[in-house]
Amino acid sequence: MKISNEKFDSKSENKALEAKCQILDIWDVLGRRWSLLVLKNLSIKNVVRFNELKRSLKGISSTVLSDRLSELEQEGLIKKKIYPGIPLKVEYSLTTKTKDLELILQSLNKW
């Protein structure tokens, strides 16, 4: 009986640790320079192309913007839609998961 309680406690601790790690991971991404500004801009305009986003973020390099967009996409916070053609047309928008953050982003903006 004691063994099964230890296993249960261990599983509960593992789940809590996993949840804590996921929160830390997301803060690691959101805490990077430009990440919140990228999300804020996407929140305002719904769909934005790369160069339009770059113009709205004064001082960001193309490389850094590309890195932030990739990181946010990997975390499931934004989605990227590619339209075939020459040149390629790429649009970025918030995922439904991130739309829940919009109130927080708006509050941060007011603050």
Summary of the structure (lengths in Angstrom):
residues: 111
radius of gyration: 18.5
end to end distance: 53.4
largest distance: 67.1
contacts: 269
relative contact order: 0.13
helix: 66%
strand: 14%
